[in-house]
Each structure stands twice: as structure tokens, then as C-alpha cells.
Amino acid sequence: MGKIVLELDVMMAKRHMSLGELAEIVGITNVNLSKIKNNKVNAIRFSTLSGICQALDCEPGDILKYVPDEE
């Protein structure tokens, strides 16, 4: 089974938005957003994902990617 990875850093770079700016807009701590950005989480709340997408003007598929296992 593959895994889902977050490419939040890519979208943040495209939108020229810093971690601190995005965290403030979404309403979460820099530490928690950093964990999301660096794929150190096993889950993300839909409300957080929605806030991120709204702030970055993107779709969930722009920051979520499925990576199959290598065989």
C-alpha cells in the first residue's frame, strides 16, 4: 500500500507565503503547521485542510499526493 504525502511547501513557495503567515491565517501554531509541511503527521483535520486551501487559493489535490510503494 502506498502513502499520502503533503506538498504544502511547494504550494507555499508558489504563493510566496511564509510559514508564519499561513499559520496565522489558518489559526494554528507554527509548530503544528511545520509538522504538516514536513510530513510529520499521520492525519490532518478537514477544517485545517480547508483553511490551508482557502489561504493558498488551491484545491486539496494541489497539496496532497499519493505515492505508491516501490516493488
Z-matrix of the N, CA and C atoms (Angstrom, degrees):
N
C 1 1.444
C 2 1.526 1 108.68
N 3 1.311 2 116.36 1 139.12
C 4 1.456 3 121.70 2 179.75
C 5 1.520 4 111.69 3 -80.46
N 6 1.323 5 115.42 4 -163.30
C 7 1.457 6 119.80 5 179.87
C 8 1.526 7 109.85 6 -143.73
N 9 1.308 8 114.86 7 160.36
C 10 1.453 9 122.29 8 175.92
C 11 1.527 10 107.87 9 -97.61
N 12 1.314 11 116.74 10 130.07
C 13 1.461 12 121.10 11 176.43
C 14 1.527 13 108.74 12 -119.32
N 15 1.302 14 114.90 13 149.85
C 16 1.461 15 121.44 14 178.79
C 17 1.518 16 109.39 15 -99.20
N 18 1.311 17 115.51 16 129.63
C 19 1.458 18 121.05 17 177.10
C 20 1.524 19 109.35 18 -110.08
N 21 1.321 20 114.57 19 45.25
C 22 1.454 21 121.38 20 -178.04
C 23 1.520 22 111.24 21 -62.76
N 24 1.322 23 117.45 22 -38.29
C 25 1.462 24 120.81 23 -178.84
C 26 1.526 25 111.66 24 -60.27
N 27 1.335 26 116.75 25 -36.14
C 28 1.461 27 121.30 26 179.72
C 29 1.531 28 110.23 27 -65.22
N 30 1.335 29 116.61 28 -47.31
C 31 1.460 30 120.53 29 -178.93
C 32 1.524 31 111.07 30 -68.11
N 33 1.321 32 116.96 31 -36.49
C 34 1.468 33 119.91 32 177.18
C 35 1.531 34 110.25 33 -62.63
N 36 1.325 35 117.21 34 -40.78
C 37 1.467 36 121.04 35 178.44
C 38 1.528 37 110.67 36 -65.50
N 39 1.332 38 116.52 37 -41.23
C 40 1.470 39 120.26 38 178.91
C 41 1.523 40 111.38 39 -62.40
N 42 1.318 41 116.73 40 -34.30
C 43 1.466 42 121.54 41 -177.60
C 44 1.535 43 112.29 42 -94.44
N 45 1.342 44 116.93 43 1.51
C 46 1.471 45 122.64 44 -179.88
C 47 1.530 46 111.01 45 53.33
N 48 1.341 47 115.45 46 48.22
C 49 1.460 48 120.49 47 -178.86
C 50 1.529 49 109.69 48 -118.72
N 51 1.307 50 115.47 49 133.66
C 52 1.463 51 120.15 50 179.94
C 53 1.526 52 110.48 51 -83.43
N 54 1.314 53 114.72 52 165.29
C 55 1.457 54 121.39 53 177.99
C 56 1.526 55 110.42 54 -59.76
N 57 1.312 56 116.72 55 -44.95
C 58 1.453 57 121.47 56 -179.16
C 59 1.523 58 112.71 57 -63.00
N 60 1.332 59 116.08 58 -42.87
C 61 1.469 60 120.35 59 178.44
C 62 1.521 61 111.11 60 -61.46
N 63 1.326 62 115.71 61 -48.13
C 64 1.458 63 120.49 62 -177.48
C 65 1.526 64 110.87 63 -65.46
N 66 1.315 65 116.99 64 -42.62
C 67 1.466 66 120.67 65 179.47
C 68 1.526 67 110.61 66 -59.46
N 69 1.321 68 116.72 67 -42.41
C 70 1.464 69 120.64 68 -179.53
C 71 1.532 70 110.96 69 -65.83
N 72 1.312 71 117.45 70 -43.28
C 73 1.470 72 121.34 71 -179.65
C 74 1.528 73 110.69 72 -64.43
N 75 1.340 74 116.72 73 -43.82
C 76 1.463 75 121.69 74 -176.81
C 77 1.526 76 111.06 75 -75.35
N 78 1.332 77 116.38 76 -28.76
C 79 1.458 78 120.09 77 179.77
C 80 1.517 79 113.28 78 88.36
N 81 1.325 80 116.45 79 33.69
C 82 1.463 81 120.89 80 174.57
C 83 1.531 82 108.39 81 -126.86
N 84 1.313 83 116.50 82 166.54
C 85 1.462 84 120.27 83 -177.99
C 86 1.525 85 110.69 84 -74.89
N 87 1.333 86 114.76 85 156.45
C 88 1.465 87 120.05 86 175.51
C 89 1.527 88 110.71 87 -58.51
N 90 1.330 89 116.37 88 -38.41
C 91 1.464 90 120.82 89 -178.37
C 92 1.531 91 110.54 90 -62.77
N 93 1.341 92 116.78 91 -47.31
C 94 1.466 93 119.57 92 -179.55
C 95 1.524 94 111.52 93 -66.17
N 96 1.327 95 117.33 94 -40.17
C 97 1.469 96 119.66 95 178.47
C 98 1.524 97 110.41 96 -66.46
N 99 1.317 98 117.11 97 -36.88
C 100 1.461 99 121.11 98 177.55
C 101 1.530 100 111.00 99 -61.87
N 102 1.335 101 116.49 100 -40.57
C 103 1.467 102 120.23 101 177.65
C 104 1.524 103 110.64 102 -63.21
N 105 1.331 104 116.73 103 -41.01
C 106 1.467 105 120.15 104 177.53
C 107 1.521 106 109.45 105 -64.21
N 108 1.316 107 116.81 106 -47.66
C 109 1.465 108 122.49 107 -178.04
C 110 1.527 109 111.97 108 -59.25
N 111 1.329 110 116.23 109 -35.79
C 112 1.463 111 120.50 110 -176.57
C 113 1.528 112 113.66 111 -97.58
N 114 1.342 113 116.43 112 15.92
C 115 1.464 114 122.08 113 177.34
C 116 1.523 115 112.87 114 57.06
N 117 1.318 116 116.53 115 40.13
C 118 1.465 117 121.69 116 178.52
C 119 1.524 118 111.85 117 -103.01
N 120 1.337 119 116.63 118 20.93
C 121 1.464 120 121.65 119 -179.67
C 122 1.522 121 109.88 120 -122.13
N 123 1.327 122 115.78 121 153.01
C 124 1.457 123 121.16 122 176.62
C 125 1.514 124 111.86 123 -99.72
N 126 1.335 125 116.44 124 -13.39
C 127 1.459 126 120.99 125 -178.53
C 128 1.520 127 108.85 126 -153.29
N 129 1.333 128 115.71 127 158.75
C 130 1.455 129 121.82 128 175.55
C 131 1.519 130 107.51 129 -140.69
N 132 1.311 131 117.02 130 133.96
C 133 1.463 132 121.15 131 179.84
C 134 1.525 133 109.12 132 -68.33
N 135 1.322 134 115.32 133 144.54
C 136 1.454 135 119.98 134 177.22
C 137 1.531 136 110.69 135 -60.69
N 138 1.318 137 117.26 136 -35.64
C 139 1.467 138 119.71 137 179.62
C 140 1.529 139 110.73 138 -64.86
N 141 1.324 140 117.31 139 -37.24
C 142 1.458 141 121.08 140 177.01
C 143 1.521 142 110.32 141 -69.17
N 144 1.320 143 116.50 142 -44.95
C 145 1.464 144 121.10 143 178.42
C 146 1.521 145 110.40 144 -60.47
N 147 1.318 146 116.58 145 -42.20
C 148 1.462 147 121.79 146 178.62
C 149 1.528 148 110.99 147 -62.14
N 150 1.321 149 116.66 148 -43.93
C 151 1.465 150 121.11 149 178.70
C 152 1.518 151 112.02 150 -63.33
N 153 1.323 152 116.46 151 -41.02
C 154 1.464 153 121.28 152 178.13
C 155 1.525 154 109.86 153 -63.37
N 156 1.326 155 116.63 154 -46.18
C 157 1.467 156 120.77 155 -179.51
C 158 1.527 157 111.21 156 -63.64
N 159 1.320 158 116.84 157 -39.52
C 160 1.462 159 120.02 158 178.66
C 161 1.529 160 110.26 159 -64.87
N 162 1.322 161 116.74 160 -46.05
C 163 1.464 162 121.27 161 -178.10
C 164 1.524 163 112.39 162 -65.17
N 165 1.336 164 116.32 163 -35.80
C 166 1.464 165 120.32 164 -177.40
C 167 1.527 166 113.02 165 -96.20
N 168 1.336 167 116.58 166 0.48
C 169 1.463 168 122.25 167 -179.10
C 170 1.533 169 110.15 168 51.43
N 171 1.341 170 114.78 169 57.90
C 172 1.463 171 120.50 170 -178.69
C 173 1.514 172 110.36 171 -142.62
N 174 1.305 173 116.36 172 174.27
C 175 1.455 174 124.06 173 176.12
C 176 1.530 175 108.60 174 -100.13
N 177 1.345 176 118.03 175 156.36
C 178 1.465 177 119.59 176 177.32
C 179 1.534 178 112.72 177 -53.98
N 180 1.327 179 116.68 178 -36.53
C 181 1.464 180 120.54 179 179.84
C 182 1.519 181 113.71 180 -65.93
N 183 1.336 182 116.99 181 -15.75
C 184 1.459 183 120.30 182 177.18
C 185 1.524 184 111.95 183 -76.21
N 186 1.341 185 116.37 184 -20.20
C 187 1.474 186 118.85 185 -178.38
C 188 1.526 187 113.29 186 -120.46
N 189 1.331 188 117.61 187 -11.02
C 190 1.463 189 121.41 188 177.23
C 191 1.522 190 109.06 189 -106.39
N 192 1.319 191 116.35 190 134.19
C 193 1.465 192 120.37 191 -178.93
C 194 1.531 193 109.34 192 -137.04
N 195 1.319 194 116.03 193 137.58
C 196 1.467 195 121.37 194 175.85
C 197 1.524 196 108.25 195 -92.22
N 198 1.322 197 115.56 196 129.17
C 199 1.464 198 121.67 197 178.48
C 200 1.524 199 107.89 198 -120.26
N 201 1.340 200 117.73 199 112.66
C 202 1.473 201 119.18 200 179.46
C 203 1.529 202 111.23 201 -70.75
N 204 1.327 203 114.47 202 154.90
C 205 1.463 204 119.68 203 174.96
C 206 1.528 205 109.24 204 -66.57
N 207 1.317 206 114.75 205 146.06
C 208 1.461 207 119.18 206 173.91
C 209 1.511 208 108.39 207 -81.74
N 210 1.307 209 116.10 208 136.32
C 211 1.474 210 119.59 209 -178.01
C 212 1.502 211 110.99 210 -105.87
